[in-house]
Amino acid sequence: MSKQIVLEGWCSIIPDKMYEKWLRLKLIKKGAVDIGTAGGEFDNVFMYVLYKGDESKTCRSKVELKALRADGWEMRRKIFQVTEATIEILHFEVGKWYKDVFLYVETWLKKNKFIDLQSGSFNGGFCAETDPNHEVVKNWGAPLAGPNNKVAQIKEKFGRIVVYFNGLTKQERAKIDRFAVSTEKKFDCICDFV
């Protein structure tokens, strides 16, 4: 099942196949789930972030890590450091994958008549508004809901694919739940359709 990673502080949940591809291409090392850039001599190594009270320290060797832990330091993060070029590849692949998932979800919701918008789209992450004169519709491009719209918002939240619904019947809820399960299987993702 999918893997949660952090790319430069941004949480994503990606398919195992993508993570395994990165390992195969030696873009990351096994166990790397918190990934950032370092530059120069510290590329392709783990950096350990430790705390003792309010103080923090970093180290890059397991020997130093062991000594610090024996001295009462607590490890809070293990960051795998990569080059700028590598982080760009990782961001691109994650972004493309999310775009594909969201396109699939939005297309299915439109086809099955859960989305009814008079204007705009959910691409900006806005909630659908019912008032055409609302500031976010007029000035910021928020979608204007049509009379049969059941989707309030579509977004990524802590790596999950999240869709907020309004006024679903029991039958519609069951259909959405089945769609969530099939989407999770198809994309190896986590759907949170509420």
C-alpha positions, 0 to 999 in steps of 0.5 A: 500500500502507498507510502507517506513521504515528506519532500522539503517539509511537504507531506505526500502519500505516493504509490509504492511503485513510485518509491521503489522506482526511486530506489532502483534509480538510486535517487534515494536510499532505502528508509528515506521518507523525509527528503530534503536538499543539502548541497555539495558534500552532504548529498545522498546521506542521512542527516539526523536531527536531535533534541535535548530540552530546547537545544537541537543538534544535527549529525550525519554519522551513525557513530555520532548519533549513537554517542548523542543518544547515549548522552540523552539526546532524542532523535526527532527526524531522519532526513535524507539529503539529495541534490537540487536536481534530484529533488526537482525530479521527485517533486515533478513525479509526485506533482504529475501523479497527483494531477492524474489522480485529481483529473480522474476523480473530478472526471468521474464526479462530473460524469456521475453528476456529483459536480454541477458548477455554473462557473470556475473549477475546483483546481484552485482548492476553493470551496464551491459557493452558491452566491455569484456575488461572493468575493471569492467568486468575483475576485479569486475565481472560486467555483460557483455551484449549480443547483445540483452540485454535491461537491463542496471542495476537492483538495490534497490534505496531508497527502490524502485525496480529499473530497467534501460532499453536501447532501448525499443520499444513502445510495449516493454515499454508497456509490461514493464509498465504492468509488473511493475504494476503486480509486485507492486500488487504481492509484495506490493512494488514500481517499478521504471522501467525506 
